[in-house]
Amino acid sequence: MALSDAQLKALVLSDLGKTGDVTYTALVETWWELHAAKAARSSYLRFLYTKRQAIERMMADVSGQFDWHEADVSESHSQKMKNLTEMRQAVDAEIGQVQKAGAIPRVSQITTTAPVTVTTEPDPNSRRYRGDPILR
């Protein structure tokens, strides 16, 4: 059973612990539309790109914070950044696997070419008059 778009968006927020956050809910909606082209290949790929974008936003939120220790109280933001980095790497790896599994070669080298016949009379449809780069 395939999940609906609304369920996938809710899953992004749930995976990152931002279920009730109004700001992240609006951002996920925006990112979801931003990655609409990915839906042609797979809605799961669109989900992964949206999740990666949300993780990057969380990394930006944490990046300005720093660790501090005072007496018996301490707060370590570097661990948050480390965990977010690991989450992003896991999502990147999964995106790579999904893209690799569904990869279709779009461009390939020409292996055979059609022969060009040489005419003795001037031909109005000659390649020379059509501007073809291959003249024979």
C-alpha positions, 0 to 999 in steps of 0.5 A, spaced: 500 500 500 502 506 497 502 512 502 499 518 500 503 525 500 500 527 506 502 521 510 509 522 507 510 529 509 507 527 516 512 522 516 518 527 515 516 531 521 515 525 525 522 522 523 525 528 525 521 530 532 518 536 529 511 533 529 507 539 532 512 545 530 508 550 525 515 552 522 517 546 520 510 544 517 510 549 513 517 548 510 516 541 509 510 543 505 514 548 501 520 543 500 515 537 498 513 542 492 520 544 491 522 536 489 515 535 485 520 533 479 522 527 483 515 524 484 515 522 477 520 517 479 518 515 486 514 518 491 519 515 496 525 519 493 521 525 493 520 523 501 528 522 502 529 529 498 524 533 503 527 529 509 534 531 507 532 538 506 529 538 513 535 535 516 540 541 513 535 546 516 536 543 523 543 543 522 543 550 520 539 552 526 544 548 531 550 551 527 550 557 531 550 554 538 556 552 541 558 547 547 559 550 554 560 547 561 559 551 568 560 547 574 555 541 574 551 544 568 553 543 561 550 543 554 553 539 548 551 542 541 556 539 538 553 532 539 547 534 536 551 537 529 554 530 529 548 526 530 544 530 524 550 529 520 550 522 521 542 522 519 544 526 513 549 521 511 544 516 512 539 519 507 544 521 502 546 513 502 539 511 501 538 516 496 544 513 492 541 506 493 534 508 490 537 512 484 542 507 483 536 501 483 532 505 478 537 508 474 536 508 466 541 510 462 539 516 458 545 517 453 549 512 450 555 512 444 553 511 437 555 504 435 552 504 428 551 509 423 547 509 416 552 509 410 552 515 406 551 514 398 555 518 393 551 521 387 554 523 381 549 528 379 548 535 383 542 533 388 538 538 391 537 534 397 545 533 398 548 534 405 552 539 403 546 544 402 543 542 408 548 544 412 550 537 415 557 537 419 559 530 416 560 531 408 562 525 404 
